[in-house]
Amino acid sequence: MRIFAAGIATETNTFSPIPTALEDFRVQRGKEIARGNVTFPNLDLADPWGQQARTRGYEFIFSLMAYADPAGPTVDAAYEALRDELLGDLRAAGPVDVVLLMLHGAMVAQGYEDCEEDLLGRVRAIVGADVVIGVELDLHCHLSEAKIAPADIVITYKEYPHTDIGDRARQLFDMAVAAHLGHIRPTMALFDCRMAGLYPTTRQPMRGFVDALTGAEGRDGVLSLSFGHGFQFADVPNMGAKLLAVTDGNRAAAQEVARTYGLKVHALRHDIGCESFTLSLEEAMNRALASTKRPVVVADQSDNPGGGAPGDATYVLRWLLEHQVEEVGMAFFYDPEVVRIARRAGRGARLPVRLGGKLGVASGDPVDLNVTVTGVIEGYRQPFPQQSGAVDWIDQGTVVALHSAGIHLIATDGRRQCLSPSVFSDFGIEPRHMRLLIPKSAQHFHAAFGPIAGEVIYMSAPGAVAPDPRRIRYRRFLTDRLYPWKAEPFLQ
């Protein structure tokens, strides 16, 4: 059996002023693996898929994996260059039996409202009708009939934070191989849940719903169930929550099970979205300071680079300084200029800096501070734990630790969200001893911060990516029939 694998992934915030260029993609190519370089920049294809293929004696042909952090629409030439390289590799591979693709599902480029739909259509045109195409998507994807139509199998992550990337990859591999061998005949169906929002899977009742999806797989012909949350920071017509079912040779059953679980999640709509439990800056900080538990983790959701925000908003920092709150750790501030100055000054240096507030009106004003540089790490990588026990290591660039007025500030020249309390401990700052830990992240922080937190608070401070979708001004995505704009049930 010959298996071709590749991926192009980025999550596009169509409201972001920061374009995604070709140089923003971290790319790993099969030819580099052949030379012995097997380190992937973020999503590791060769590990779950390559190992499975080699274990079974299949030929594994790896093209490329390109990943860019969330930002604005991808420059058309960048998308076309990566797409055409992938398609060229596919043509050069000759006849294949299975194509496996690691995509995002919310990638928008200039002139391409749905990059995955465009790519999948072109892949199908090359390989023909008989080759099995399997696709793994981020759960923050825009699902549509047109997107899934060229594929045989589409599944999404189930967990938010995304701790099951490798698990879903292995599941997809097994299903695609089984389909090629004729052991299963996948059929897919979508159900529009008519909701939009952010849905952490670490809280009840969302936790129970995800467990129910997993429990239904492997019974009554159900091969896979995916709840695609949608990516609310994209103004595209297909945004919104969808339930995707894959069954064995029975489209009517796929439609029924998608509807059944789509209605179940819709019934939970008042309790699962971030707008239902996220607090304002003032409410969140007052609750955190009143808590007797340590550390209190307060997620700065509105300045989450993982949603396309600049990562340099200063509203929370200014509040802390005005209220003279100490024993606080904050990460990451995206400020390449401050990082450059602190790196050159070196550990132990005392200097004035103007931190944050540089990338737009949503970032607030810069804050002038007198800081001590307590650490500098170049080529830093932060861990993102997975359910399997593996760790994805995320390249962060140069990171500096600054201290001012009882607050530990971690700044970086890599615009990425904070995923782990190790960003503090790696600088000798014990996170468990802090009164407050404030990661700039919407939910991915929870995988590593949750186990050490005395309490977790979700905060909607001012910023570029409001967790409540009702604060977002859509032009193309129609909201009148969806929750939370329409609060009453409307599904029959």
Secondary structure, DSSP 8 states (H G I E B T S, - for coil): -EEEEEEEE--B-TT-SS-B-GGG-EEEEHHHHHTT----SS--SIIIIIHHHHHHT-EEEEEEEEE--SBS-B-HHHHHHHHHHHHHHHHHH-S-SEEEEEE-S---BTTBS-HHHHHHHHHHHHH-SSSEEEEEE-SS----HHHHTT-SEEEE---SS---HHHHHHHHHHHHHHHHTTS--EEEEEEE--B-S---SSSTTHHHHHHHHHHHTTSTTEEEEEEE---TT---TT-S-EEEEEEES-HHHHHHHHHHHHHHHHHTHHHHSGGGT-EEHHHHHHHHHH--SSSEEEEEGGG-GGGT--S---HHHHHHHHTT--SEEEEEEE-HHHHHHHHHH-TT-EEEEEES--S-GGG---EEEEEEEEEEEEEEEEEEE-TTS-EEEEEEEEEEEEEETTEEEEEESS------THHHHTTT--GGG-SEEEES-SSTTHHHHGGG-SEEEEEE-SSSS-SSGGGS--SSS--TTSBTTS-S----
